[in-house]
Amino acid sequence: QVQLVESGGGLVQAGGSLQLSCAASGSMVSYRTKGWYRQAQGKQRELVARITGGGSTNYADSVKGRFTISRDNAKNTVYLQMNSLKPEDTAVYYCAAELPMRTYWGQGTQVTVSS
């Protein structure tokens, strides 16, 4: 059974920073591709950033240069450092782990950026 637990969300002013963490537990999840997604109210869930087991990354155009995804395989944790936050970054952020049979999701953490 795979479990993903996000933390680090909150309220921040525009231009500020937050770091999200996602702690994963369960078998065969350590070196899998993981990602951060977000869903703003009334919108579809979208990819924010992904990182493979080998450390290759890709980002949504809207966050390139501002957000950084990283992972610590020894701790089974993936991070999302978010800088220069904008009000349009306000959303529920979800962690995901991609395993061969399915993708697992965390419960989400709210990020609110005030103008």
Secondary structure, DSSP 4 states (H G I P E B T S, - for coil): --EEEEE--EEEETT--EEEEEEEESTT-TTSEEEEEEE-TTS--EEEEEE-TT--EEE-TTTTTTEEEEEETTTTEEEEEE-S--GGG-EEEEEEEE-SS-EEE---EEEEEE-
